[in-house]
Amino acid sequence: MSQLFVSLTLVISIITVILAYCNYRLNRILNIKNQLYNEKLKLYRKISKKIAELIFFIDKREDVLAKHLKGNDQSNNLLLIAEKIDSDVRGIEILMIEAHMLAPLTILSLMQEFTDCVYISYPEMHRKDVFEEYIEATNKLRNQGENLIEFFREDLRVAKLNKSIF
């Protein structure tokens, strides 16, 4: 009887050690996943904010350009807004460098396309027929920004998290 008791105690102890080790490994993996998720969330929030600021200034430039094309000299305002847009694009590019360790390649390439679109899709400002092209380029950029933010949401699995919470 005592032999059975010792054997049973030994088996229970071994099972307890195995469960404790599995629990330790699982907690360690979950902690790493949570930390990576939080870092990715912070980074995507920063990028989304920069995209929103960029689009805000592009919209503002649209209004100033309309005044400029009507004959009101807005050259200084256009230059100031262009500097802010360049600053925001550089900010997004810096955040892209930070994202290389966390974001999937599809998102990195979409971010690169977005920043390239800012530089290459806008017409020359001194032409009088520029406004329609400018509106078209702004709409394209806005759509790319919205698509990029939607990819962020998919990468973070926001919809799945919302369903699991409620």
N, C-alpha and C positions, 0 to 999 in steps of 0.2 A: 504494500500500500504506500509506504513512504517512497519507494522507488518510483511509483506512478506519480506521486505528488511532485517529486523533484523533476521528473521528465516533463510533466505538464508545466511546471513553473519555468523550466528552461525554454520550452517551446513558446510560451507566452512572452517571455523576455526577448527572445529572438524576433518574434513578430513585432513587438513594441519597438525594438531598435530599427527594424526594417521600415516600419511606418514612420518613425521619427525622421529617418534619413530621407524618405520619399517626400515627406512634408517639408523638410528643409530645402530640398532641391526645387520643389514646386514653388515655395515662397520666394526663393532666390530668383527663379526665372520670371515670376510675376512681378517682382520688384524691378527687374531690369526692363521688362516690357512696359510697365507703368512709367518708368523714368523716360524711356525713349518716346512713348506716346506724349507725355507732357512736354518734352523738348520740341517735338514735332508740332504740337498744338501751339506753343508759344511762337515758333518760327512762322507757321502759316498765318497766325494772327498778325504778326508784324508785316508780312508780305501783303496780306489782304488790306491792311491799313494803308500801306504805301500805294497799292493799286488804286484804292479809293481816292487818296490825295491826288495822285497823278491824273485821274479822270476828272476830278474837280477842277484842277487847273487847266486841263485841256478844254473843258466846257467854258471856263472863264475866258480862256484865250479865244474861244469861238465868239463870245459876246464882244470882246474888245476888237477882234478882227472885223466884225460886222460894222462897228462904229468907224474903224479905220478906213474901210472900203467906202463908207459914205462920205468921206472927206475930212473927218475929224482926225487930226494927227495923234495916233496912239502908239507911235514907235517906241517910246520909253516903256510904256506899259507892256507892250508885246515882248520887249527884251527882258523885262523883269519876270514875266510869266514864263518865258522860254528858259530862263536860268533856273526857275523853280522846277520846271518839268525835267530839265537835265539833272538837277539834284535828286529828284525823286527816282528817276531811272537809274542813276548811279547807286542810290540806296537799295533799289531792288536787285541790282547786279551784285552788290555786296552781300545781301541776304541770300542770293543764289549760291554764293561761295560757301556760306554757312550751311546751306541746305544740302550740299553734296553728300554729306555723311548720312543724312536722314531721309531725304526725299527719293522716290523712285525716278529712274531715268526719264520716264514719260513726262513727269511733272517738270523736271529740269529742262527738258527740251521745249515744253510749252512756255515756260518762263522765258527762255531765250528767244523764242518766236515773239512773245509779247513785247519784250524790250526792243527787239529789232524792228518791230512794227512801228514803234514810236518814232524811230529815226528815219525809216525809209518810206513810210506811207503818206507823209504830208507834203503837199505841193509847195512851191515857192510862194512866199507871202507877198511879194510885190506885184503879182499879177491880179488883175481885176476880176477874172473869171474863176478865182480860186475858191470861192465860198462853197459851192456845191461839192467840189472834190474834198474840201476840208470836212464837211459834214459827213460824207461817205467814209473818210478815213477815221473820223472820230467814232462813228457807229461800229466800224470794224474793230477798232481798238477796245471799245466798251464790251463788245461781244466776246472778244478774246479774254479780257479780264474776268468777265462773268464765268466763262468756261473754265478758266484757271482756278477760280475760287470753288467752282463745283467739283473739280478734280481734287482739290484739297479736302473737301467734305467727303468725297468717296474714299480717299486714302485714309482719312481718320475714321471712316465708317460711322459717320454721324447719324445717319438714318437708322442703322442697326442699334446703335446705342440708345437713341430716343425710344425705339420700340421696346428695348429691354428694360428701360427705366420705368415706363408707364404701363 
